[in-house]
């Protein structure tokens, strides 16, 4: 079995060691779920650090947006508890919510694009591996 594979990916033509191709094809998603830091580090070593870092930034932005939504809800609840007028609530909370809506929409579009790029890269790696005569994917751990 060759030690490196050269193949086309949506990110361009690449040449990677077999173990890195297998990682991208079968293990990258699981590592990203377990440890984003480890995922980004491994992707940097492979040469796809920019792709992984972009994905990590989008996940972080999404987490920040969720925190900001919770804060806006808490602020609205505090105003309602003080029986503030509706205009005060609308004037103070509505602009924040509109801004957050725009940020969340943009973040989700970019996250979808990142996931699609990662999935396409994974599929290209799997396809390249399956072109090796007699190749069988490694046995997966059962958890």
C-alpha positions in Angstrom: 0.0 0.0 0.0 1.4 3.4 -0.9 2.4 5.7 2.0 0.8 8.8 0.4 -2.2 9.4 -1.7 -2.5 12.2 -4.2 -6.0 13.0 -5.1 -8.5 15.8 -5.9 -10.6 17.4 -3.2 -13.0 20.3 -3.3 -10.2 22.3 -1.7 -7.8 21.4 -4.6 -5.4 18.6 -5.4 -3.6 17.3 -2.4 -1.1 14.7 -1.4 -1.5 13.2 2.1 -0.1 10.3 4.1 -2.6 7.4 4.3 -3.2 7.9 8.0 -4.2 11.5 7.5 -6.5 10.6 4.7 -8.1 8.0 6.9 -8.4 10.5 9.7 -10.2 13.0 7.4 -12.4 10.2 6.0 -13.4 8.5 9.2 -12.4 10.3 12.4 -12.3 14.1 11.9 -15.9 14.7 12.8 -15.7 12.6 16.0 -12.6 14.4 17.1 -14.3 17.8 16.4 -17.1 16.8 18.7 -14.8 15.7 21.4 -12.2 18.4 21.3 -12.2 21.4 18.9 -8.7 22.3 20.0 -7.4 18.8 19.1 -9.3 18.9 15.8 -7.9 22.2 14.8 -4.3 21.1 15.7 -4.6 17.9 13.7 -6.1 19.7 10.8 -3.2 22.3 10.9 -0.7 19.4 10.7 -2.5 18.0 7.7 -2.6 21.4 6.0 -6.3 22.2 6.4 -5.9 24.4 9.4 -7.7 27.4 7.8 -10.8 25.3 7.1 -10.9 24.0 10.7 -10.2 27.4 12.3 -13.0 28.9 10.3 -15.4 26.2 11.5 -14.2 26.7 15.1 -14.8 30.4 14.9 -18.3 29.9 13.6 -19.1 27.5 16.5 -17.7 30.0 19.0 -19.7 32.9 17.4 -22.9 30.7 17.7 -22.1 30.1 21.4 -21.7 33.9 22.0 -24.9 34.6 20.2 -26.8 32.1 22.4 -25.4 33.9 25.5 -26.4 37.3 24.2 -29.9 36.0 23.5 -30.2 34.7 27.1 -29.0 38.1 28.4 -31.6 39.9 26.2 -34.3 37.6 27.5 -33.2 38.2 31.1 -33.3 42.0 30.5 -36.8 41.8 29.0 -38.0 39.7 32.0 -36.5 42.3 34.4 -38.3 45.1 32.6 -41.6 43.2 32.6 -41.1 42.5 36.3 -40.7 46.2 37.0 -43.8 46.8 34.9 -41.9 49.1 32.5 -43.9 50.4 29.6 -44.0 48.4 26.4 -42.2 51.2 24.5 -39.2 51.1 26.9 -39.0 47.3 26.4 -39.3 47.6 22.6 -36.8 50.5 22.4 -34.2 48.8 24.6 -34.5 45.1 23.6 -35.8 45.1 20.0 -32.6 46.6 18.4 -30.5 44.0 20.2 -32.7 41.2 19.1 -32.6 42.4 15.5 -28.8 42.6 15.5 -28.6 39.2 17.1 -31.0 37.8 14.5 -28.7 39.1 11.7 -25.6 37.7 13.4 -27.1 34.3 14.0 -28.4 34.1 10.4 -25.0 35.0 9.0 -23.2 32.6 11.4 -25.5 29.7 10.5 -25.0 30.2 6.8 -21.3 30.2 7.3 -21.4 27.2 9.6 -23.4 25.3 7.0 -20.8 26.2 4.4 -18.0 25.0 6.7 -19.7 21.7 7.4 -20.4 21.2 3.7 -16.7 21.9 2.9 -15.6 19.5 5.7 -18.0 16.8 4.5 -16.9 17.1 0.9 -13.3 16.8 2.0 -14.1 13.7 4.0 -16.0 12.2 1.1 -13.1 12.9 -1.2 -10.7 11.2 1.2 -13.0 8.2 1.5 -13.3 8.0 -2.3 -9.5 8.2 -2.7 -8.9 5.4 -0.1 -11.5 3.1 -1.8 -9.5 3.4 -5.1 -6.7 1.4 -3.5 -7.1 -2.2 -4.6 -8.0 -4.4 -1.6 -8.4 -1.4 0.7 -10.8 -1.8 3.6 -11.6 0.9 6.0 -10.2 0.5 9.5 -12.5 -1.2 12.1 -14.3 1.4 14.1 -14.4 1.4 17.9 -17.7 0.6 19.4 -18.6 2.9 22.3 
